[in-house]
Amino acid sequence: MTYLGAVILTPSERGHGTHQQIGLPACGSVVAFGRPCPACGLTTSWTSFLHGELAYSFATNWFGPLLYLAFTSYAALALTGLVRRRRFNDTHPLVTKVLSTLVATLLVYGLIRFAFVSYR
């Protein structure tokens, strides 16, 4: 579904807000503060990534391509487990550490962006 949505969507020229093309509201952080939340630009980044615009994908949200590849890999492993009738062990300590590190790093990145990036 994410792949299909990103292919149908057109990356926003503002660097964020692509999700509004499917009727979702603008980011509350941008509306209230004129500053990006940690997830601002992810839809634009994923859409750009799938359209082959790698530089713009990283520019809109540095985590976009990384999270897209992580989620896609996770889905592929889960699908492989389904086909093999063997559940993917998503509770393995290594998986937990990798996902926890990704989330923590995204939050720190988001705080830095909030402090230094203005959309006004």
PyMOL commands that set and color helices and strands:
alter all, ss='L'
color gray80, all
select helices_A, chain A and resi 2-8+18-22+28-33+42-50+54-60+63-84+93-116
alter helices_A, ss='H'
color red, helices_A
deselect
rebuild
show_as cartoon
